[in-house]
Amino acid sequence: MTDKLTLTHITNTCQGEVFWRALRYRAGIFQHRSHSARSSASTSPPAVEQEKLDKVWPRLRVLARSSPTDKHTLVKGIIDSTVEETRQVVAVTGDGTNDGPALKKADVGFAMGIAGTDVAKEASDIILTDDNFTSIVKAVMWGRNVYDSISKFLQFQLTVNVVAVIVAFTGACITQDSPLKAVQMLWVNLIMDTFASLALATEPPTQSLLLRKPYGRNKPLISRTMMKNILGHAVYQLTIIFTLLFAGEKFFDIDSGRNVPLHSPPSEHYTIVFNTFVMMQLFNEINARKIHGERNVFDSIFRNPIFCAVVLGTFGAQIIIVEFGGKPFSCSGLTLSQWFWCIFIGVGELLWGQLISSVPTSRLKFLKSAGHGPMKEDLQHEELQDGTDEIDHGEMELRRGQILWFRGLNRIQTQIKVVNAFRSSLYEGLEKPQNRSAIHSFMTYPEAGSAPSLTDSDSEGEESRGLLKGRDDQTHNHNNNSSTEQRPLDITVSPYESPMHSVETSI
């Protein structure tokens, strides 16, 4: 299965070496490569040099009796390997708690949904709900298919954008009027965005996707082959459109649509230009189904009924717009021969696509790919720890979360220190008699409007104690049933009690 997927499979387990060697032989993993495959038992070295690991892992197939550290070291070593020019993309499957570090470090982590532990599920990226390894093959197939579908849509959309913008701008500058009217451009955008996305993004995956090598982590989204197709088809369409725009009336023997008065009826000349432009986009949509230089653009086209329905539906809608659109669409009815010429020019897109596929991409040195991912040297140095060469995005996010958590903890500790310092200074002030009297005075007459300062004079303290004593005497005279003598309150604040507790005691 791994040979078919063009992937390298390494078994990393804590079980015995003999058991897993026998199982892998029966599974056919060692067939046709037994002379280079190796099986090793982990010895848990304290540190592994990258150079030595690069010599071992390409031929390693079984790593038995491995610890969680060994699994993490192997995954990290393959990711940081310099054996090949491109960075290795590592996927890890696991179901136990010991597999957590390796699942987290890998580019893609697969956890078992039934037998897997919660730690493995949290550390993984994808959970296999049926615990079936064949689901990994389906995931690889669908992942590559989604990537290709996005590339197909981009190739088609960029071609339409380049041609439409150049035609509208150049035509408006030269003829003082755009060959493609506003409503016609809306219809072209509808073809380009909505219908094209439905047609190209619904391509079902095929087995041929598994025969191709996986995309690199930093591979550009728009390859040099796609750039060749975009520019090649744009050149063909621009040549046809400008030829029809400036010499089409002579070829079809019709009146010219250039420099006509404002609000004049739609002309056959500009209708042919618009119809030919749409026909070329329809047939170029078929070319956009292949992005790797394949010649057979009709391969498995009937497996996608949505694509066929979109192409036929767009063609039918174009006939209705041209023949019955009239002034709203700035279209005039065309003859049967004119329709045949428009369709014939559109079919020329298929022939031109075969010619573009015949040109080797390697010889077009001026072509540049677009959409590169972040390179290793682009990472900020402050995000890298000492002794590490590369950090994945998961570790970066985890580190940012830890930094925020520590910042919050430091803020709480700083606030606690400020509160403790305030309380200690308040305790020192409450030990003085005049300060205690000031608090009693504040609690006795809260309506005074402002609280007495903790540094009041001795006279103010004596006055406060006198008021408090007079108030206590009135309370004693009022309670005739009391058998004990009431005394003025004398509260001593313990340095271990809070200020609020002292105030409540005073009340």
SVG drawing of the C-alpha trace seen along z (x, -y; Angstrom):
<svg xmlns="http://www.w3.org/2000/svg" viewBox="-35 -69 61 83">
<polyline fill="none" stroke="black" stroke-width="0.4" points="0.0,0.0 2.8,-2.4 4.5,-1.7 1.3,-2.6 1.1,-5.8 4.7,-6.7 5.2,-7.0 7.8,-5.5 6.4,-3.5 8.3,-3.1 6.9,-1.0 7.8,-2.5 6.5,-0.4 7.2,0.6 6.7,4.3 9.4,6.9 11.5,6.7 10.9,10.4 7.1,10.0 7.0,6.9 9.6,8.2 7.4,11.2 4.3,9.2 5.8,6.8 7.1,9.6 3.7,11.2 2.2,7.8 4.6,7.5 6.4,4.3 9.9,5.8 9.2,7.3 11.4,5.9 13.5,3.9 14.7,6.4 18.3,5.8 18.1,2.2 15.4,2.4 16.6,2.5 15.1,3.4 16.5,1.9 15.8,2.1 15.8,-1.2 18.5,-1.7 17.3,-5.1 20.5,-7.1 20.8,-10.4 21.3,-12.4 21.0,-11.7 23.2,-13.5 21.3,-14.5 24.0,-13.3 23.9,-9.8 20.1,-9.7 20.1,-10.8 22.2,-7.7 19.8,-5.3 16.2,-6.5 15.9,-6.2 16.5,-2.4 14.7,-2.0 11.5,0.0 11.0,1.2 12.0,-0.5 11.1,1.9 11.0,1.4 10.9,-2.3 10.0,-4.8 7.9,-8.0 11.2,-9.9 12.5,-7.7 9.3,-8.2 9.5,-12.0 13.2,-11.9 12.6,-9.9 9.8,-12.2 11.8,-15.3 14.9,-13.8 13.0,-13.0 11.5,-16.5 14.9,-18.2 16.6,-15.8 18.7,-17.1 18.9,-13.9 16.7,-15.4 16.3,-18.9 12.7,-19.3 11.6,-19.0 10.0,-15.7 6.3,-15.7 5.8,-13.3 2.5,-11.6 2.1,-9.6 -0.6,-7.2 -1.1,-6.2 -3.6,-5.3 -1.8,-5.4 -0.7,-8.1 3.0,-7.3 2.3,-8.4 1.2,-11.9 4.6,-13.7 5.1,-12.1 1.6,-12.9 2.0,-16.5 5.4,-16.9 4.3,-15.4 2.9,-17.4 -0.2,-15.2 -1.3,-13.1 -3.8,-10.3 -5.4,-9.0 -7.8,-6.0 -11.3,-7.0 -12.3,-3.8 -9.2,-2.4 -7.4,-5.7 -6.9,-7.5 -7.9,-11.1 -4.3,-12.2 -3.7,-10.8 -6.9,-12.3 -6.1,-15.8 -2.5,-15.6 -3.7,-14.4 -5.0,-16.4 -7.3,-13.7 -9.2,-11.0 -10.0,-7.7 -13.6,-7.0 -13.5,-3.4 -9.9,-2.6 -9.2,-1.4 -5.9,-2.1 -7.5,-2.1 -9.1,-5.4 -5.6,-6.9 -5.4,-6.1 -8.8,-7.8 -7.6,-10.8 -4.5,-11.1 -6.5,-10.7 -9.1,-13.4 -6.4,-15.7 -4.6,-15.7 -7.8,-16.0 -8.8,-19.1 -5.4,-20.6 -5.7,-19.9 -9.2,-21.3 -8.1,-24.6 -5.2,-24.7 -7.6,-23.9 -9.9,-26.7 -7.1,-29.2 -5.7,-28.3 -9.0,-28.9 -9.9,-32.1 -6.5,-33.8 -6.7,-33.1 -10.2,-34.7 -9.1,-37.7 -6.0,-38.4 -7.8,-38.4 -10.9,-40.3 -9.0,-43.1 -6.6,-43.6 -9.5,-43.5 -11.6,-46.0 -8.8,-48.4 -7.2,-48.4 -10.4,-48.5 -11.7,-51.4 -8.4,-53.3 -8.3,-52.8 -12.0,-52.7 -13.3,-54.9 -15.7,-52.1 -15.2,-48.7 -15.9,-45.7 -17.3,-43.9 -20.3,-45.8 -21.1,-45.9 -23.9,-43.3 -21.7,-41.0 -18.9,-41.3 -21.3,-40.3 -22.2,-37.2 -18.5,-36.4 -17.9,-36.8 -20.8,-34.4 -19.2,-31.9 -15.7,-32.5 -16.6,-32.4 -19.8,-30.4 -20.1,-27.9 -16.4,-27.3 -16.0,-26.6 -18.9,-24.1 -17.5,-22.4 -13.8,-22.2 -14.1,-21.7 -16.5,-18.7 -14.0,-16.5 -14.1,-13.1 -10.7,-11.6 -9.1,-9.0 -6.5,-6.3 -4.0,-8.2 -3.6,-10.7 -2.0,-8.0 0.7,-7.4 2.1,-10.9 4.5,-12.0 3.1,-14.2 3.3,-17.9 6.0,-19.6 5.3,-21.7 6.5,-24.9 5.4,-23.9 3.9,-26.9 0.2,-26.8 0.7,-28.0 3.4,-25.8 5.5,-26.7 3.4,-24.3 0.2,-26.2 1.9,-29.5 2.8,-28.2 -0.9,-27.2 -2.2,-30.6 0.1,-32.6 -0.2,-30.3 -4.0,-30.4 -4.1,-34.1 -1.9,-34.8 -4.3,-32.7 -7.4,-34.4 -6.0,-37.9 -4.8,-37.3 -8.3,-36.1 -10.1,-38.9 -8.0,-41.8 -8.1,-40.3 -11.9,-40.2 -12.1,-43.6 -10.0,-45.4 -10.6,-43.2 -13.6,-41.1 -16.0,-43.3 -14.0,-42.6 -13.8,-38.9 -17.6,-38.5 -18.6,-41.3 -20.6,-43.2 -20.7,-46.8 -18.1,-47.8 -19.0,-48.3 -16.2,-50.7 -16.8,-54.4 -20.6,-54.1 -22.8,-56.8 -23.9,-56.6 -27.1,-54.6 -27.0,-53.0 -28.5,-49.5 -26.3,-46.5 -24.0,-45.6 -23.2,-42.1 -19.5,-43.0 -19.3,-43.3 -21.8,-40.5 -19.4,-38.2 -16.5,-39.4 -18.5,-38.7 -19.8,-35.3 -16.3,-34.1 -14.9,-35.2 -17.4,-33.1 -16.9,-30.1 -13.1,-30.2 -13.8,-30.2 -16.1,-27.2 -13.5,-25.1 -10.6,-26.4 -12.6,-25.1 -12.1,-21.6 -8.4,-22.3 -8.3,-23.5 -9.2,-19.9 -5.5,-19.0 -2.8,-21.0 0.3,-18.7 0.7,-18.7 -1.6,-15.7 -2.7,-15.6 -6.0,-13.7 -8.2,-16.5 -11.3,-14.3 -10.2,-11.6 -13.0,-10.6 -15.0,-13.7 -18.3,-11.8 -17.6,-10.7 -18.4,-14.3 -22.0,-15.0 -21.9,-18.4 -19.1,-19.5 -21.0,-18.3 -24.2,-20.0 -22.4,-23.3 -20.7,-23.3 -23.9,-22.4 -26.0,-24.7 -23.6,-27.6 -23.7,-26.9 -27.5,-26.9 -27.7,-30.1 -25.2,-31.8 -27.5,-30.9 -30.5,-32.5 -28.5,-35.6 -27.2,-36.2 -30.4,-35.5 -32.9,-37.0 -30.9,-39.2 -31.3,-42.2 -30.4,-45.7 -30.1,-44.7 -27.2,-42.4 -26.1,-44.5 -26.4,-41.6 -27.7,-41.1 -28.8,-37.8 -26.2,-35.9 -26.5,-33.7 -25.8,-30.0 -22.5,-30.4 -21.4,-33.0 -22.2,-30.6 -20.2,-27.9 -17.2,-30.2 -17.5,-31.2 -17.6,-27.5 -14.8,-26.6 -12.6,-29.3 -13.5,-28.0 -12.6,-24.4 -9.2,-25.9 -8.5,-26.2 -8.3,-22.4 -5.9,-22.2 -3.8,-25.1 -3.7,-23.3 -2.1,-20.3 0.5,-22.6 1.2,-24.2 1.6,-20.7 4.2,-19.8 6.5,-22.7 8.8,-21.5 8.4,-23.6 12.1,-23.3 13.0,-25.3 10.9,-28.2 13.4,-29.8 11.4,-33.0 8.5,-31.3 8.2,-31.7 6.0,-29.9 3.7,-31.8 2.2,-31.1 5.3,-29.9 4.7,-28.8 6.8,-30.3 10.4,-29.2 12.6,-28.2 14.8,-31.3 11.7,-33.5 10.8,-32.5 11.6,-35.1 14.7,-34.4 13.0,-35.4 10.6,-32.5 13.4,-29.9 15.0,-28.5 18.7,-28.0 19.7,-24.7 16.7,-24.2 16.7,-24.6 13.0,-24.8 9.7,-25.0 6.4,-24.0 3.3,-26.2 1.8,-24.1 4.7,-24.6 4.7,-28.4 1.0,-28.6 1.7,-26.6 4.6,-28.9 2.5,-32.0 -0.1,-30.6 2.4,-29.8 3.9,-33.3 0.4,-34.9 -0.3,-32.6 3.0,-33.6 2.3,-37.3 -1.1,-37.0 0.5,-35.1 3.1,-37.8 0.4,-40.5 -1.5,-38.7 1.7,-38.3 2.5,-42.0 -1.1,-43.0 -0.7,-40.7 2.6,-42.4 0.9,-45.8 -2.0,-44.7 0.4,-43.2 2.5,-46.4 -0.7,-48.5 -1.9,-46.2 1.5,-46.2 1.6,-50.1 -2.0,-50.2 -1.2,-47.8 1.7,-50.0 -0.7,-53.0 -3.4,-51.2 -1.0,-50.3 -1.1,-54.0 -4.0,-55.0 -4.9,-58.1 -5.3,-56.2 -7.6,-53.7 -9.7,-56.6 -9.9,-58.1 -11.4,-54.8 -13.9,-54.7 -14.8,-58.4 -15.4,-57.6 -17.6,-54.7 -19.5,-56.7 -20.3,-59.7 -20.3,-58.5 -22.4,-61.4 -19.5,-63.8 -18.8,-63.6 -15.1,-62.6 -13.1,-60.0 -10.5,-61.2 -7.0,-60.8 -4.9,-58.1 -2.4,-60.8 -4.8,-63.0 -3.5,-65.0 -3.8,-63.9 -6.5,-66.5 -8.7,-65.1 -8.2,-61.6 -9.2,-62.8 -12.3,-64.5 -13.3,-61.3 -12.8,-59.2 -15.0,-61.7 -17.8,-61.5 -17.6,-57.7 -17.7,-57.6 -20.7,-59.9 -22.5,-57.8 -21.7,-54.7 -23.1,-56.4 -26.4,-57.1 -26.6,-53.5 -26.0,-52.4 -28.8,-54.6 -31.2,-53.4 -30.8,-49.7 -32.2,-49.5 -32.3,-45.6 -28.6,-45.4 -26.8,-44.2 -23.3,-44.9 -21.6,-48.2 -21.0,-49.3 -17.4,-50.5 -16.0,-52.5 -14.9,-50.2 -11.2,-49.8 -10.3,-47.8 -6.8,-46.5 -6.1,-45.4 -4.0,-42.4 -1.3,-42.6 -2.6,-39.3 -6.2,-40.5 -7.5,-42.3 -8.4,-46.0 -12.0,-45.2 -12.3,-42.8 -11.1,-45.6 -13.8,-47.9 -16.5,-45.3 -15.4,-44.7 -15.6,-48.4 -19.2,-48.5"/>
</svg>
